[in-house]
Amino acid sequence: MSSTDTTPAEAEGVTAIFRRVLETDDVTADSDFFLLGGDSLVATRVLSALARTYGVELSFEDFVLAPTPAGLVELIANAG
């Protein structure tokens, strides 16, 4: 991952992706994607946005194990 190609992951950025994909403003860094009504199909949109924004490819299993913006930020940081 090159710093010129990606932005460091931050909770607010990932939260904004959740808000856009789930079409709700009711998302915090600790909000569980699936409890907010997200499903596996919508999760792929989040994973795609994370890959475009942060240059990190996470699996659906990663997403299931860390379904919050804060959890995903940690996974992204560890992947980079």
GROMACS elastic network, one bead per residue, 0.5 to 0.9 nm:
[ bonds ]
;  ai    aj funct       b0    kb
    1     4     6  0.86017   500
    1     5     6  0.72246   500
    1     6     6  0.71596   500
    1    54     6  0.85369   500
    1    55     6  0.64465   500
    1    56     6  0.76953   500
    1    80     6  0.63172   500
    2     5     6  0.53307   500
    2     6     6  0.65042   500
    2    55     6  0.84603   500
    3     6     6  0.54818   500
    3     7     6  0.67323   500
    3     8     6  0.79986   500
    4     7     6  0.79048   500
    5    53     6  0.87729   500
    5    54     6  0.80693   500
    5    55     6  0.72676   500
    6     9     6  0.88165   500
    6    52     6  0.81534   500
    6    53     6  0.62180   500
    6    55     6  0.56585   500
    6    56     6  0.88609   500
    7    10     6  0.87574   500
    7    53     6  0.67211   500
    7    54     6  0.54483   500
    7    55     6  0.81171   500
    8    53     6  0.89571   500
    8    54     6  0.65394   500
    8    73     6  0.88851   500
    8    76     6  0.84690   500
    8    77     6  0.76600   500
    8    80     6  0.89901   500
    9    12     6  0.85985   500
    9    13     6  0.68287   500
    9    14     6  0.71975   500
    9    50     6  0.87823   500
    9    53     6  0.84511   500
    9    54     6  0.63744   500
    9    72     6  0.86411   500
    9    73     6  0.55550   500
    9    74     6  0.83640   500
    9    76     6  0.66295   500
    9    77     6  0.68879   500
   10    13     6  0.54244   500
   10    14     6  0.64724   500
   10    15     6  0.85658   500
   10    69     6  0.84561   500
   10    70     6  0.79883   500
   10    73     6  0.60065   500
   10    74     6  0.89505   500
   11    14     6  0.52840   500
   11    15     6  0.58974   500
   11    16     6  0.85051   500
   11    28     6  0.85740   500
   11    29     6  0.57535   500
   11    69     6  0.56576   500
   11    70     6  0.54344   500
   11    71     6  0.87565   500
   11    72     6  0.83306   500
   11    73     6  0.61334   500
   12    16     6  0.60636   500
   12    17     6  0.87183   500
   12    28     6  0.82457   500
   12    29     6  0.70543   500
   12    69     6  0.79088   500
   12    70     6  0.88337   500
   13    16     6  0.51031   500
   13    17     6  0.65170   500
   13    18     6  0.88946   500
   13    69     6  0.84107   500
   14    17     6  0.50498   500
   14    18     6  0.63959   500
   14    19     6  0.86929   500
   14    29     6  0.80082   500
   14    46     6  0.87456   500
   14    50     6  0.75481   500
   14    68     6  0.87542   500
   14    69     6  0.52669   500
   14    70     6  0.78961   500
   14    72     6  0.76606   500
   14    73     6  0.71848   500
   15    18     6  0.50575   500
   15    19     6  0.61919   500
   15    20     6  0.86598   500
   15    27     6  0.64897   500
   15    28     6  0.63246   500
   15    29     6  0.59672   500
   15    30     6  0.89882   500
   15    31     6  0.85984   500
   15    68     6  0.83057   500
   15    69     6  0.54174   500
   15    70     6  0.82752   500
   16    20     6  0.61533   500
   16    21     6  0.85952   500
   16    25     6  0.85731   500
   16    27     6  0.82228   500
   16    69     6  0.89646   500
   17    20     6  0.51489   500
   17    21     6  0.60797   500
   17    22     6  0.83423   500
   17    46     6  0.66342   500
   17    49     6  0.71276   500
   17    50     6  0.79775   500
   17    69     6  0.87941   500
   18    21     6  0.52668   500
   18    22     6  0.57705   500
   18    23     6  0.79349   500
   18    24     6  0.81583   500
   18    25     6  0.88628   500
   18    27     6  0.71252   500
   18    33     6  0.74481   500
   18    46     6  0.68400   500
   18    68     6  0.88902   500
   18    69     6  0.76051   500
   19    22     6  0.53151   500
   19    23     6  0.54785   500
   19    24     6  0.50973   500
   19    25     6  0.54908   500
   19    26     6  0.73538   500
   19    27     6  0.62120   500
   20    23     6  0.50376   500
   20    24     6  0.69490   500
   20    25     6  0.81911   500
   21    24     6  0.81152   500
   21    38     6  0.88067   500
   21    42     6  0.71083   500
   21    43     6  0.85811   500
   21    45     6  0.70366   500
   21    46     6  0.67930   500
   22    25     6  0.85874   500
   22    33     6  0.84715   500
   22    36     6  0.78290   500
   22    37     6  0.77183   500
   22    38     6  0.67232   500
   22    42     6  0.77556   500
   24    27     6  0.70878   500
   24    36     6  0.89246   500
   25    28     6  0.86897   500
   26    31     6  0.85450   500
   26    36     6  0.84664   500
   27    30     6  0.79035   500
   27    31     6  0.56844   500
   27    32     6  0.85330   500
   27    33     6  0.86766   500
   27    36     6  0.81189   500
   27    69     6  0.89168   500
   28    31     6  0.51802   500
   28    32     6  0.88420   500
   28    68     6  0.84436   500
   28    69     6  0.75935   500
   28    70     6  0.88145   500
   29    32     6  0.87409   500
   29    68     6  0.64194   500
   29    70     6  0.51211   500
   29    71     6  0.83643   500
   30    67     6  0.88124   500
   30    68     6  0.54188   500
   30    69     6  0.63779   500
   30    70     6  0.60332   500
   30    71     6  0.79359   500
   31    34     6  0.88426   500
   31    35     6  0.77821   500
   31    36     6  0.74315   500
   31    67     6  0.79444   500
   31    68     6  0.53692   500
   31    69     6  0.70785   500
   31    70     6  0.85463   500
   32    35     6  0.53210   500
   32    36     6  0.63442   500
   32    38     6  0.88401   500
   32    66     6  0.84983   500
   32    67     6  0.53702   500
   32    69     6  0.80331   500
   33    36     6  0.52226   500
   33    37     6  0.67927   500
   33    38     6  0.54551   500
   33    39     6  0.80851   500
   33    43     6  0.82009   500
   33    67     6  0.54084   500
   33    68     6  0.60114   500
   33    69     6  0.83299   500
   34    37     6  0.51952   500
   34    39     6  0.61953   500
   34    40     6  0.87337   500
   34    43     6  0.88722   500
   34    64     6  0.87059   500
   34    67     6  0.71519   500
   34    68     6  0.89888   500
   35    38     6  0.70460   500
   38    41     6  0.81288   500
   38    42     6  0.60211   500
   38    43     6  0.67179   500
   39    42     6  0.54080   500
   39    43     6  0.60200   500
   39    44     6  0.88848   500
   40    44     6  0.65128   500
   40    60     6  0.79640   500
   41    44     6  0.54635   500
   41    45     6  0.71925   500
   42    45     6  0.52290   500
   42    46     6  0.67429   500
   42    47     6  0.89229   500
   43    46     6  0.50335   500
   43    47     6  0.62269   500
   43    48     6  0.85784   500
   43    60     6  0.75507   500
   43    63     6  0.77043   500
   44    48     6  0.60585   500
   44    49     6  0.85564   500
   44    60     6  0.74204   500
   45    48     6  0.50794   500
   45    49     6  0.61800   500
   45    50     6  0.85996   500
   46    49     6  0.50979   500
   46    50     6  0.61308   500
   46    51     6  0.86044   500
   47    50     6  0.50663   500
   47    51     6  0.61799   500
   47    52     6  0.86910   500
   47    56     6  0.89645   500
   47    57     6  0.73730   500
   47    58     6  0.65425   500
   47    59     6  0.76546   500
   47    60     6  0.77137   500
   47    63     6  0.78885   500
   48    51     6  0.51041   500
   48    52     6  0.62578   500
   48    53     6  0.85862   500
   48    57     6  0.80284   500
   48    58     6  0.88777   500
   49    52     6  0.51196   500
   49    53     6  0.59727   500
   49    54     6  0.82652   500
   50    53     6  0.51281   500
   50    54     6  0.55726   500
   50    55     6  0.71070   500
   50    56     6  0.67887   500
   50    57     6  0.75915   500
   50    58     6  0.81529   500
   50    76     6  0.87574   500
   51    54     6  0.54734   500
   51    57     6  0.52943   500
   51    58     6  0.75421   500
   52    55     6  0.56571   500
   52    56     6  0.78345   500
   52    57     6  0.89163   500
   53    56     6  0.82492   500
   54    57     6  0.87096   500
   54    76     6  0.77480   500
   55    76     6  0.89717   500
   55    80     6  0.87045   500
   56    76     6  0.65035   500
   56    79     6  0.69920   500
   56    80     6  0.73038   500
   57    76     6  0.86318   500
   57    79     6  0.86382   500
   58    61     6  0.81383   500
   58    62     6  0.60477   500
   58    63     6  0.71880   500
   58    72     6  0.89207   500
   58    75     6  0.81685   500
   58    76     6  0.78909   500
   58    79     6  0.85771   500
   59    62     6  0.50646   500
   59    63     6  0.64786   500
   59    64     6  0.88014   500
   60    64     6  0.62331   500
   60    65     6  0.86838   500
   61    64     6  0.50355   500
   61    65     6  0.62379   500
   61    66     6  0.86191   500
   62    65     6  0.52301   500
   62    66     6  0.61968   500
   62    67     6  0.82020   500
   62    72     6  0.81630   500
   62    75     6  0.78447   500
   63    66     6  0.51269   500
   63    67     6  0.52437   500
   63    68     6  0.82804   500
   63    71     6  0.86417   500
   63    72     6  0.71268   500
   64    67     6  0.54182   500
   65    71     6  0.83964   500
   66    69     6  0.80652   500
   66    70     6  0.81574   500
   66    72     6  0.57880   500
   66    74     6  0.87766   500
   66    75     6  0.78779   500
   67    70     6  0.85205   500
   67    71     6  0.65294   500
   67    72     6  0.68991   500
   68    71     6  0.51001   500
   68    72     6  0.61745   500
   68    73     6  0.85876   500
   69    72     6  0.51604   500
   69    73     6  0.61400   500
   69    74     6  0.87402   500
   70    73     6  0.51359   500
   70    74     6  0.64536   500
   70    75     6  0.88842   500
   71    74     6  0.52241   500
   71    75     6  0.64414   500
   71    76     6  0.87547   500
   72    76     6  0.60709   500
   72    77     6  0.85016   500
   73    76     6  0.50807   500
   73    77     6  0.61061   500
   73    78     6  0.86190   500
   74    77     6  0.51090   500
   74    78     6  0.62133   500
   74    79     6  0.85995   500
   75    78     6  0.51297   500
   75    79     6  0.60851   500
   75    80     6  0.87017   500
   76    79     6  0.50471   500
   76    80     6  0.62621   500
   77    80     6  0.53525   500
